[in-house]
Amino acid sequence: MTGTDTRDLAPLRPRLPSPLQEVADERFERLGVRLLLKRDDLIHPELVGNKWRKLAPNLATSGGRTVVTFGGAYSNHLRATAAAGRLLGLSTVGVVRGQELAGRPLNPSLARCAADGMRLHFVDRSTYRRKAEPETLAAVLRAARAEDALVVPEGGSNAEAVRGCRSLGEELGGHADVVALACGTGGTLAGLAAGLPPGCRTLGIPVLKGGFLADDIRRLQGRAFGGLRGSWSLDDRFHCGGYARTTPELDAFADDFERHHGLRVERVYVAKMLHALLVLTQEGNFARGTTLAAVVTGRPFP
């Protein structure tokens, strides 16, 4: 790979634009709201949803170098990066949060990463929190024997990724009044909002608690575009206590949605976003005649 020539990513064969599917759901319809699903989970069988949109622009700049990235023990981002490395013939290193995991049997997610050729490097949580500091990052790369690697941040969210996610908004232009998605690091929302036309707004549903995400999105848009872009907002009420946490109410909603619409609902991100849209619709937050597009950013891994 050289430069930013995305033709070098041709072996990945993504399905773009991703399908837009209308959902007939009486709970929305009786309140005059139309629900569409933007099926980014169908872009690629292994680089699912926003993983493709965020990783592709980064991988296109690797120049054949090893790719180093970061994640927790169940990180879908690590899995996607490892799969991309296998498909493209790139060496990958995953820096995994939690030194206590070293020496133990790998969980299914990390085992999949290893099977795809990713070399795993475990660090303690204190070091992981400081991974963005230049001295700490340099020490981690030395310890991982990857000093000359291309470094992709946790979740893949950097300026390149944000610009890559702008195409998601461009694909949805003219199809919806409000576009909703679940947010982790905020990179997908930052790009999506920039790609939508005037008059269409983006609604983000954070899956982590803390209230820090708005500042992160502003920083990401500043780095990617030189300033704020698009109309967007966040609703912090639906994280269910934190990342990967759930509640009986959320599980019941996801099970019901699966039964009625034949779509397996990923619980960490997608279920929280869809449940939030139902609650917000029932609260009267969307005027009659509104078309909602819900971005399905991932699917359950086997």
Summary of the structure (lengths in Angstrom):
residues: 302
radius of gyration: 19.0
end to end distance: 31.1
largest distance: 59.0
contacts: 1023
relative contact order: 0.15
helix: 44%
strand: 16%
